[in-house]
């Protein structure tokens, strides 16, 4: 199967055929979109990571948070569990 399409008429002056104009216009749009994606990717790469700190009063929340898994999860966009599990205080199952 031959899928060749004439894009230019080689007369004097050279001119684009209808398929050539179509390809040119859409190629320009694709290249502009690629540049937009590249610029947005750079902007996203420069964003600072937000940090959330949660404090609690040991007398009221110690068992709920420090004694085991926290009652919440922090998940990265790629699905990784980012929940911080510090080893503070007595552990309920240390052997």
MDAnalysis code that builds the backbone (N, CA, C; Angstrom):
import MDAnalysis as mda
import numpy as np

u = mda.Universe.empty(285, n_residues=95, atom_resindex=np.repeat(np.arange(95), 3), trajectory=True)
u.add_TopologyAttr("name", ["N", "CA", "C"] * 95)
u.add_TopologyAttr("resid", np.arange(1, 96))
u.add_TopologyAttr("resname", ["UNK", "UNK", "UNK", "UNK", "UNK", "UNK", "UNK", "UNK", "UNK", "UNK", "UNK", "UNK", "UNK", "UNK", "UNK", "UNK", "UNK", "UNK", "UNK", "UNK", "UNK", "UNK", "UNK", "UNK", "UNK", "UNK", "UNK", "UNK", "UNK", "UNK", "UNK", "UNK", "UNK", "UNK", "UNK", "UNK", "UNK", "UNK", "UNK", "UNK", "UNK", "UNK", "UNK", "UNK", "UNK", "UNK", "UNK", "UNK", "UNK", "UNK", "UNK", "UNK", "UNK", "UNK", "UNK", "UNK", "UNK", "UNK", "UNK", "UNK", "UNK", "UNK", "UNK", "UNK", "UNK", "UNK", "UNK", "UNK", "UNK", "UNK", "UNK", "UNK", "UNK", "UNK", "UNK", "UNK", "UNK", "UNK", "UNK", "UNK", "UNK", "UNK", "UNK", "UNK", "UNK", "UNK", "UNK", "UNK", "UNK", "UNK", "UNK", "UNK", "UNK", "UNK", "UNK"])
u.atoms.positions = np.array([
    [0.845, -1.174, 0.000],
    [0.000, 0.000, 0.000],
    [0.897, 1.247, 0.000],
    [0.664, 2.114, -0.888],
    [1.431, 3.346, -1.007],
    [0.613, 4.481, -0.396],
    [1.162, 5.114, 0.643],
    [0.436, 6.197, 1.301],
    [1.069, 7.556, 1.017],
    [1.813, 7.676, -0.052],
    [2.473, 8.937, -0.395],
    [1.421, 9.970, -0.781],
    [1.620, 11.173, -0.293],
    [0.721, 12.290, -0.586],
    [1.584, 13.458, -1.032],
    [1.202, 14.110, -2.087],
    [1.951, 15.265, -2.570],
    [1.640, 16.451, -1.675],
    [2.691, 17.019, -1.087],
    [2.541, 18.153, -0.182],
    [2.890, 19.475, -0.857],
    [3.728, 19.424, -1.901],
    [4.177, 20.633, -2.590],
    [3.967, 20.498, -4.089],
    [3.642, 21.597, -4.711],
    [3.677, 21.691, -6.168],
    [4.993, 22.367, -6.499],
    [5.818, 21.710, -7.312],
    [7.171, 22.213, -7.567],
    [7.249, 23.187, -8.739],
    [6.181, 23.844, -9.035],
    [6.233, 24.848, -10.093],
    [6.977, 26.090, -9.619],
    [6.926, 27.116, -10.408],
    [7.567, 28.378, -10.013],
    [6.475, 29.375, -9.710],
    [6.278, 29.873, -8.554],
    [6.963, 29.525, -7.308],
    [6.416, 28.212, -6.732],
    [7.176, 27.610, -5.827],
    [6.727, 26.386, -5.148],
    [5.544, 26.761, -4.263],
    [4.542, 25.911, -4.263],
    [3.370, 26.173, -3.414],
    [2.919, 24.873, -2.754],
    [2.176, 25.012, -1.682],
    [1.666, 23.832, -0.978],
    [0.364, 23.382, -1.615],
    [0.177, 22.096, -1.620],
    [-1.093, 21.527, -2.041],
    [-2.059, 21.620, -0.858],
    [-3.313, 21.274, -1.060],
    [-4.288, 21.284, 0.045],
    [-3.836, 20.349, 1.175],
    [-3.393, 19.107, 0.868],
    [-2.884, 18.266, 1.952],
    [-1.642, 18.865, 2.621],
    [-0.807, 19.544, 1.863],
    [0.376, 20.187, 2.418],
    [0.010, 21.297, 3.389],
    [-0.984, 22.111, 3.018],
    [-1.451, 23.181, 3.916],
    [-2.057, 22.596, 5.192],
    [-2.843, 21.538, 5.009],
    [-3.456, 20.877, 6.172],
    [-2.370, 20.360, 7.127],
    [-1.386, 19.658, 6.592],
    [-0.306, 19.119, 7.411],
    [0.469, 20.246, 8.087],
    [0.777, 21.296, 7.355],
    [1.534, 22.424, 7.904],
    [0.794, 23.080, 9.063],
    [-0.500, 23.353, 8.881],
    [-1.293, 24.010, 9.926],
    [-1.360, 23.146, 11.188],
    [-1.589, 21.855, 11.000],
    [-1.708, 20.969, 12.160],
    [-0.347, 20.700, 12.807],
    [0.689, 20.653, 12.036],
    [2.035, 20.478, 12.600],
    [2.391, 21.689, 13.459],
    [2.020, 22.894, 13.013],
    [2.275, 24.100, 13.815],
    [1.536, 24.018, 15.154],
    [0.281, 23.581, 15.127],
    [-0.501, 23.453, 16.356],
    [0.121, 22.417, 17.304],
    [0.583, 21.312, 16.746],
    [1.218, 20.275, 17.558],
    [2.492, 20.819, 18.205],
    [3.304, 21.521, 17.449],
    [4.540, 22.075, 17.992],
    [4.266, 23.116, 19.080],
    [3.245, 23.933, 18.906],
    [2.871, 24.896, 19.949],
    [2.424, 24.167, 21.213],
    [1.645, 23.114, 21.029],
    [1.165, 22.325, 22.189],
    [2.335, 21.660, 22.907],
    [3.303, 21.141, 22.159],
    [4.489, 20.524, 22.764],
    [5.230, 21.565, 23.598],
    [5.356, 22.770, 23.102],
    [6.044, 23.822, 23.851],
    [5.266, 24.182, 25.114],
    [3.934, 24.223, 25.031],
    [3.113, 24.493, 26.216],
    [3.316, 23.398, 27.265],
    [3.338, 22.146, 26.847],
    [3.539, 21.023, 27.768],
    [4.935, 21.102, 28.391],
    [5.913, 21.422, 27.591],
    [7.286, 21.558, 28.102],
    [7.355, 22.656, 29.159],
    [6.760, 23.812, 28.884],
    [6.780, 24.929, 29.824],
    [6.037, 24.567, 31.112],
    [4.885, 23.921, 30.990],
    [4.115, 23.535, 32.181],
    [4.880, 22.507, 33.004],
    [5.558, 21.589, 32.351],
    [6.350, 20.590, 33.056],
    [7.461, 21.268, 33.848],
    [8.110, 22.255, 33.246],
    [9.150, 23.008, 33.968],
    [8.571, 23.726, 35.174],
    [7.399, 24.358, 34.989],
    [6.768, 25.075, 36.107],
    [6.422, 24.116, 37.238],
    [5.873, 22.956, 36.908],
    [5.515, 21.974, 37.934],
    [6.753, 21.458, 38.652],
    [7.851, 21.309, 37.916],
    [9.087, 20.834, 38.520],
    [9.688, 21.836, 39.487],
    [9.363, 23.105, 39.327],
    [9.910, 24.147, 40.197],
    [9.030, 24.425, 41.407],
    [7.845, 23.820, 41.447],
    [6.953, 24.072, 42.582],
    [7.563, 23.515, 43.857],
    [7.340, 24.229, 44.908],
    [7.809, 23.775, 46.207],
    [6.822, 22.763, 46.763],
    [7.354, 21.815, 47.490],
    [6.510, 20.801, 48.111],
    [5.929, 21.389, 49.395],
    [4.635, 21.305, 49.521],
    [3.984, 21.804, 50.721],
    [4.227, 20.838, 51.873],
    [4.328, 21.383, 53.054],
    [4.560, 20.548, 54.229],
    [3.450, 20.811, 55.228],
    [2.908, 19.755, 55.762],
    [1.861, 19.850, 56.756],
    [2.367, 19.182, 58.015],
    [2.346, 19.905, 59.111],
    [2.750, 19.343, 60.396],
    [1.525, 19.291, 61.283],
    [1.377, 18.203, 61.991],
    [0.257, 18.038, 62.904],
    [0.829, 17.804, 64.286],
    [0.420, 18.614, 65.238],
    [0.855, 18.439, 66.616],
    [-0.303, 17.931, 67.445],
    [0.015, 17.351, 68.563],
    [-1.043, 16.906, 69.441],
    [-0.552, 16.947, 70.869],
    [-1.495, 17.038, 71.771],
    [-1.191, 17.044, 73.194],
    [-1.135, 15.597, 73.636],
    [-0.017, 15.200, 74.219],
    [0.202, 13.800, 74.587],
    [-0.888, 13.254, 75.491],
    [-1.389, 14.066, 76.392],
    [-2.372, 13.561, 77.351],
    [-3.709, 13.202, 76.711],
    [-4.006, 13.785, 75.566],
    [-5.304, 13.499, 74.946],
    [-5.235, 12.627, 73.705],
    [-4.184, 12.740, 72.932],
    [-4.136, 12.020, 71.666],
    [-2.982, 11.029, 71.557],
    [-2.193, 10.865, 72.586],
    [-0.992, 10.051, 72.484],
    [-1.287, 8.639, 71.994],
    [-2.251, 7.976, 72.608],
    [-2.552, 6.599, 72.232],
    [-3.061, 6.488, 70.801],
    [-3.865, 7.443, 70.383],
    [-4.447, 7.373, 69.037],
    [-3.409, 7.552, 67.945],
    [-2.438, 8.456, 68.140],
    [-1.489, 8.749, 67.071],
    [-0.150, 8.049, 67.233],
    [0.427, 8.103, 68.409],
    [1.785, 7.588, 68.578],
    [1.828, 6.100, 68.846],
    [0.754, 5.522, 69.279],
    [0.773, 4.115, 69.660],
    [0.639, 3.143, 68.510],
    [0.405, 3.569, 67.330],
    [0.208, 2.662, 66.195],
    [0.110, 3.452, 64.917],
    [-0.519, 2.851, 63.935],
    [-0.688, 3.555, 62.671],
    [-1.592, 4.754, 62.876],
    [-1.263, 5.872, 62.252],
    [-2.116, 7.052, 62.388],
    [-3.461, 6.814, 61.708],
    [-4.485, 7.576, 62.125],
    [-5.822, 7.382, 61.543],
    [-5.986, 8.070, 60.197],
    [-4.891, 8.332, 59.508],
    [-4.931, 8.982, 58.197],
    [-3.764, 8.468, 57.377],
    [-3.802, 8.707, 56.102],
    [-2.721, 8.333, 55.200],
    [-2.404, 9.541, 54.330],
    [-1.117, 9.681, 53.993],
    [-0.682, 10.702, 53.041],
    [-0.141, 9.935, 51.847],
    [-0.714, 10.172, 50.695],
    [-0.357, 9.414, 49.511],
    [0.165, 10.343, 48.428],
    [1.300, 9.972, 47.820],
    [1.880, 10.731, 46.710],
    [1.036, 10.494, 45.460],
    [1.141, 11.383, 44.470],
    [0.389, 11.185, 43.226],
    [0.662, 9.839, 42.551],
    [1.862, 9.282, 42.759],
    [2.158, 7.994, 42.134],
    [1.714, 6.813, 42.988],
    [1.037, 7.079, 44.107],
    [0.490, 6.007, 44.930],
    [1.356, 5.605, 46.117],
    [2.573, 6.146, 46.233],
    [3.435, 5.790, 47.363],
    [2.848, 6.325, 48.656],
    [2.969, 5.544, 49.726],
    [2.515, 5.961, 51.045],
    [3.580, 6.858, 51.660],
    [3.236, 8.117, 51.919],
    [4.170, 9.084, 52.480],
    [3.899, 9.349, 53.957],
    [2.997, 8.568, 54.539],
    [2.656, 8.764, 55.939],
    [3.889, 8.549, 56.795],
    [4.188, 9.530, 57.633],
    [5.377, 9.452, 58.488],
    [5.047, 8.654, 59.736],
    [5.884, 7.686, 60.008],
    [5.703, 6.856, 61.189],
    [6.949, 6.971, 62.057],
    [6.938, 7.904, 62.983],
    [8.065, 8.078, 63.894],
    [7.953, 7.085, 65.032],
    [9.084, 6.688, 65.566],
    [9.102, 5.760, 66.688],
    [9.313, 6.549, 67.972],
    [8.248, 7.255, 68.402],
    [8.310, 8.041, 69.630],
    [7.456, 7.330, 70.672],
    [7.985, 7.249, 71.867],
    [7.203, 6.686, 72.960],
    [7.156, 5.176, 72.903],
    [6.456, 4.583, 73.867],
    [6.402, 3.119, 73.948],
    [5.615, 2.515, 72.806],
    [6.088, 1.425, 72.299],
    [5.408, 0.726, 71.223],
    [4.533, -0.352, 71.831],
    [3.383, -0.576, 71.239],
    [2.456, -1.570, 71.765],
    [2.883, -3.001, 71.473],
    [3.712, -3.188, 70.440],
    [4.084, -4.558, 70.072],
    [5.580, -4.695, 69.835],
    [6.391, -4.292, 70.772],
    [7.843, -4.382, 70.620],
    [8.324, -5.643, 71.309],
    [8.999, -6.538, 70.562],
    [9.541, -7.785, 71.143],
    [10.985, -7.928, 70.779],
])
